[in-house]
Amino acid sequence: MDKLAIEKKFREIMLKRVKGLEPSALKEDTDFSVLGVDSLAFSWIIADAEEAFNVPIRIEEAMKLRTLALSVAHVDKKLNG
């Protein structure tokens, strides 16, 4: 899966899990906390990502995934080395 496909899927997950999030507000480098992602939503986002991409994301790794860009890069690295 290429980076664009990963980003598209991650955007879908974010829009599903963060109530009231507008697609235009989801910029690559905007911190998730600014977007209204609380700890429960973040947990669901990580769980959805693990399922969607079939990759494990350890808690230590998840805590570093604060933006869309960081999340996409992390999943891309796990999938494509």
Phi and psi restraints in degrees (value plus and minus 20) as a CYANA .aco file:
   2 ASP   PHI    -106.4   -66.4
   2 ASP   PSI     150.2   190.2
   3 LYS   PHI     -79.9   -39.9
   3 LYS   PSI     -57.4   -17.4
   4 LEU   PHI     -84.9   -44.9
   4 LEU   PSI     -59.5   -19.5
   5 ALA   PHI     -87.8   -47.8
   5 ALA   PSI     -59.3   -19.3
   6 ILE   PHI     -82.2   -42.2
   6 ILE   PSI     -66.4   -26.4
   7 GLU   PHI     -81.6   -41.6
   7 GLU   PSI     -63.2   -23.2
   8 LYS   PHI     -80.5   -40.5
   8 LYS   PSI     -65.2   -25.2
   9 LYS   PHI     -86.3   -46.3
   9 LYS   PSI     -61.2   -21.2
  10 PHE   PHI     -83.1   -43.1
  10 PHE   PSI     -59.0   -19.0
  11 ARG   PHI     -81.4   -41.4
  11 ARG   PSI     -63.0   -23.0
  12 GLU   PHI     -80.3   -40.3
  12 GLU   PSI     -64.3   -24.3
  13 ILE   PHI     -81.5   -41.5
  13 ILE   PSI     -66.8   -26.8
  14 MET   PHI     -80.9   -40.9
  14 MET   PSI     -65.7   -25.7
  15 LEU   PHI     -86.1   -46.1
  15 LEU   PSI     -51.2   -11.2
  16 LYS   PHI     -91.7   -51.7
  16 LYS   PSI     -59.8   -19.8
  17 ARG   PHI    -114.1   -74.1
  17 ARG   PSI     -39.7     0.3
  18 VAL   PHI    -127.8   -87.8
  18 VAL   PSI      85.0   125.0
  19 LYS   PHI     -81.3   -41.3
  19 LYS   PSI     112.1   152.1
  20 GLY   PHI      59.5    99.5
  20 GLY   PSI     -17.3    22.7
  21 LEU   PHI     -93.9   -53.9
  21 LEU   PSI     103.8   143.8
  22 GLU   PHI    -107.1   -67.1
  22 GLU   PSI     118.0   158.0
  23 PRO   PHI     -73.5   -33.5
  23 PRO   PSI     -56.2   -16.2
  24 SER   PHI     -88.4   -48.4
  24 SER   PSI     -41.1    -1.1
  25 ALA   PHI    -102.3   -62.3
  25 ALA   PSI     -35.6     4.4
  26 LEU   PHI    -106.5   -66.5
  26 LEU   PSI      61.8   101.8
  27 LYS   PHI    -109.2   -69.2
  27 LYS   PSI     137.2   177.2
  28 GLU   PHI     -78.2   -38.2
  28 GLU   PSI     -58.0   -18.0
  29 ASP   PHI    -130.0   -90.0
  29 ASP   PSI      -5.9    34.1
  30 THR   PHI    -101.6   -61.6
  30 THR   PSI     108.1   148.1
  31 ASP   PHI     -81.8   -41.8
  31 ASP   PSI     117.1   157.1
  32 PHE   PHI     -77.2   -37.2
  32 PHE   PSI     -54.5   -14.5
  33 SER   PHI     -83.1   -43.1
  33 SER   PSI     -53.2   -13.2
  34 VAL   PHI     -87.5   -47.5
  34 VAL   PSI     -48.0    -8.0
  35 LEU   PHI    -104.0   -64.0
  35 LEU   PSI     -21.5    18.5
  36 GLY   PHI      70.5   110.5
  36 GLY   PSI      -1.3    38.7
  37 VAL   PHI     -99.5   -59.5
  37 VAL   PSI      93.1   133.1
  38 ASP   PHI    -113.9   -73.9
  38 ASP   PSI    -199.2  -159.2
  39 SER   PHI     -84.9   -44.9
  39 SER   PSI     -55.7   -15.7
  40 LEU   PHI     -87.6   -47.6
  40 LEU   PSI     -67.5   -27.5
  41 ALA   PHI     -80.7   -40.7
  41 ALA   PSI     -60.8   -20.8
  42 PHE   PHI     -81.9   -41.9
  42 PHE   PSI     -61.4   -21.4
  43 SER   PHI     -80.4   -40.4
  43 SER   PSI     -62.8   -22.8
  44 TRP   PHI     -87.3   -47.3
  44 TRP   PSI     -58.7   -18.7
  45 ILE   PHI     -81.0   -41.0
  45 ILE   PSI     -65.8   -25.8
  46 ILE   PHI     -83.7   -43.7
  46 ILE   PSI     -65.0   -25.0
  47 ALA   PHI     -81.4   -41.4
  47 ALA   PSI     -63.2   -23.2
  48 ASP   PHI     -83.8   -43.8
  48 ASP   PSI     -59.8   -19.8
  49 ALA   PHI     -85.2   -45.2
  49 ALA   PSI     -62.9   -22.9
  50 GLU   PHI     -78.7   -38.7
  50 GLU   PSI     -62.2   -22.2
  51 GLU   PHI     -90.8   -50.8
  51 GLU   PSI     -65.2   -25.2
  52 ALA   PHI     -84.6   -44.6
  52 ALA   PSI     -58.6   -18.6
  53 PHE   PHI    -122.5   -82.5
  53 PHE   PSI     -24.3    15.7
  54 ASN   PHI      35.7    75.7
  54 ASN   PSI      26.3    66.3
  55 VAL   PHI    -153.3  -113.3
  55 VAL   PSI     122.0   162.0
  56 PRO   PHI     -99.4   -59.4
  56 PRO   PSI     122.8   162.8
  57 ILE   PHI    -146.3  -106.3
  57 ILE   PSI      87.7   127.7
  58 ARG   PHI     -89.2   -49.2
  58 ARG   PSI     135.6   175.6
  59 ILE   PHI     -77.8   -37.8
  59 ILE   PSI     -58.4   -18.4
  60 GLU   PHI     -83.3   -43.3
  60 GLU   PSI     -57.4   -17.4
  61 GLU   PHI     -91.9   -51.9
  61 GLU   PSI     -64.7   -24.7
  62 ALA   PHI     -78.7   -38.7
  62 ALA   PSI     -57.5   -17.5
  63 MET   PHI     -84.7   -44.7
  63 MET   PSI     -38.4     1.6
  64 LYS   PHI    -110.8   -70.8
  64 LYS   PSI     -29.1    10.9
  65 LEU   PHI    -110.0   -70.0
  65 LEU   PSI      57.3    97.3
  66 ARG   PHI    -116.1   -76.1
  66 ARG   PSI     -28.7    11.3
  67 THR   PHI    -158.6  -118.6
  67 THR   PSI     146.0   186.0
  68 LEU   PHI     -81.5   -41.5
  68 LEU   PSI     -63.6   -23.6
  69 ALA   PHI     -81.1   -41.1
  69 ALA   PSI     -64.3   -24.3
  70 LEU   PHI     -85.6   -45.6
  70 LEU   PSI     -58.9   -18.9
  71 SER   PHI     -86.3   -46.3
  71 SER   PSI     -65.7   -25.7
  72 VAL   PHI     -83.0   -43.0
  72 VAL   PSI     -64.7   -24.7
  73 ALA   PHI     -81.9   -41.9
  73 ALA   PSI     -60.1   -20.1
  74 HIS   PHI     -84.2   -44.2
  74 HIS   PSI     -68.6   -28.6
  75 VAL   PHI     -85.0   -45.0
  75 VAL   PSI     -61.3   -21.3
  76 ASP   PHI     -78.6   -38.6
  76 ASP   PSI     -62.7   -22.7
  77 LYS   PHI     -83.8   -43.8
  77 LYS   PSI     -61.2   -21.2
  78 LYS   PHI     -87.4   -47.4
  78 LYS   PSI     -57.9   -17.9
  79 LEU   PHI    -101.0   -61.0
  79 LEU   PSI     -59.3   -19.3
  80 ASN   PHI    -135.8   -95.8
  80 ASN   PSI     -17.8    22.2
